[in-house]
Structure formats: structure tokens, C-alpha cells
């Protein structure tokens, strides 16, 4: 009942924070009236499978995202290239907004890691300034 859905490409992720605590609280309350009360934590796992070709629908959705985020695309780009371009453009916007230079030649994952580290540093600095 708590938490959100995560998509992990054939990997079962760890339990969401709070699941064990909720189970322990339920156990405590249940045992107050029944010493044999039991609690189980049961992660729910399901796998979605496309049963047909969804490329046209995904391309339409991608066009909607590109239009609303004002991201230009190359007419010759494949759908995977378009999606990568959307993510890369959004990352570049975040880098620019945080004052970071564009890291030419770095992978998306490297750039994202550097950005998250920098944003964490800025947040920490901001929080410590608020405390002083």
C-alpha cells in the first residue's frame, strides 16, 4: 500500500523503505490481541510484455514529448536515437541550469553522475548556509 512502482528491466529491486516497518507495526498491534498473529511481507512482481508492434504509438508519444519540451529532432533519427536525444537534451539543460559545462565525449551516465554530485554539493552548501 505504500511506495511507488519501479521499472527495473528483469531485475527485482529491493523492498521499498517502510515495508518492513509497516509489517513490524502490524505484528505488534496484532500480537496485542492474538499471540499467534502473523505478518507476511509479499513483494508484488509482474512483467509487462508487448504483444504487438508498438513502435508507431511510441513514436507518437515521443513526438508529443519533443513538441512539449521544445526539443528539435532529426528526421532521420530512429526511435531509440530520438529517445536518447530527449534524455540527453534534458540533461544538458539541467547541466546549464546548474552552471556546469557540457562534458564533450562523456557518456550520459557519466554526465548524470557528475551532475548529481554537483547538485548534492550545492544542496549541502545551501543547507549548511541556512544553519549558520
C-alpha positions in Angstrom: 0.0 0.0 0.0 3.0 2.3 0.3 5.6 3.4 -2.2 5.6 3.6 -5.9 6.1 1.4 -9.0 9.6 0.9 -10.3 10.5 -0.5 -13.7 13.8 -2.4 -13.5 14.2 -4.4 -16.7 14.1 -8.0 -15.4 15.6 -7.2 -12.1 13.7 -7.5 -8.8 14.6 -4.3 -6.8 14.9 -4.2 -3.0 11.8 -3.7 -0.9 10.7 -0.1 -0.7 11.6 1.7 2.6 8.8 1.3 5.1 7.6 -2.2 4.1 9.4 -3.9 6.9 8.5 -1.2 9.4 4.8 -1.5 8.4 5.0 -5.3 8.9 6.5 -4.9 12.3 3.9 -2.4 13.4 1.1 -4.7 12.2 2.7 -7.6 14.0 3.0 -5.5 17.2 -0.7 -4.5 17.0 -1.9 -7.9 16.1 0.0 -9.7 18.8 -1.6 -7.3 21.4 -4.8 -9.2 20.9 -3.6 -12.6 19.5 -0.2 -14.0 20.4 -0.3 -16.2 17.3 -0.8 -13.3 14.9 1.4 -13.5 11.9 2.5 -10.9 9.3 3.9 -11.6 5.8 5.7 -9.1 3.5 4.9 -10.1 0.0 6.5 -8.1 -2.8 4.4 -8.0 -5.9 6.3 -8.6 -9.2 4.8 -8.5 -12.6 6.2 -8.4 -16.1 4.7 -6.5 -19.0 5.1 -7.8 -22.5 4.1 -6.1 -25.7 2.1 -8.5 -27.8 2.4 -6.4 -30.9 4.5 -3.8 -32.6 4.1 -0.6 -30.6 6.7 1.5 -32.4 4.2 3.8 -34.1 2.5 4.5 -30.7 5.8 5.1 -29.1 6.9 7.4 -31.9 3.7 9.4 -31.5 4.3 9.7 -27.7 7.9 10.7 -28.4 6.7 13.4 -30.8 4.4 14.7 -28.1 7.2 14.9 -25.6 9.6 16.5 -28.1 7.0 19.1 -29.0 6.0 20.0 -25.4 9.6 20.2 -24.3 10.6 22.1 -27.4 13.3 19.6 -28.4 14.2 19.5 -32.1 14.8 16.2 -33.8 16.5 15.0 -36.9 14.1 13.4 -39.4 16.5 10.6 -40.0 16.8 9.6 -36.3 15.5 6.2 -35.3 13.1 6.0 -32.3 15.9 4.9 -29.9 18.1 7.8 -31.1 15.2 10.2 -30.6 14.6 9.0 -27.0 18.3 9.2 -26.3 18.3 12.8 -27.7 15.4 13.8 -25.5 17.2 12.5 -22.4 20.5 14.0 -23.4 18.9 17.4 -24.1 17.1 17.4 -20.7 20.4 16.5 -19.0 22.2 19.3 -20.9 19.5 21.8 -19.8 20.0 20.7 -16.2 23.8 21.0 -16.5 23.4 24.5 -17.9 20.9 25.5 -15.2 23.4 24.4 -12.5 26.3 26.2 -14.2 28.1 23.1 -15.3 29.9 23.0 -18.6 28.8 20.4 -21.2 31.3 17.4 -20.9 32.0 16.7 -24.5 32.7 13.0 -25.1 31.4 11.8 -21.7 28.7 9.2 -21.6 25.2 10.1 -20.5 25.7 8.0 -17.3 29.0 9.9 -16.5 27.4 13.3 -17.1 24.4 12.4 -15.0 26.7 11.2 -12.1 28.7 14.4 -12.3 25.6 16.5 -12.3 24.0 14.6 -9.3 27.3 15.0 -7.4 27.4 18.7 -8.1 23.7 19.3 -7.2 24.3 17.3 -4.0 27.3 19.6 -3.2 25.2 22.7 -3.9 22.4 21.5 -1.8 24.7 20.6 1.1 26.3 24.1 0.8 22.9 25.7 0.8 21.7 23.7 3.8 24.8 24.4 5.8 24.5 28.1 5.0 20.9 28.1 6.3 22.1 26.5 9.6 24.8 29.1 10.2 
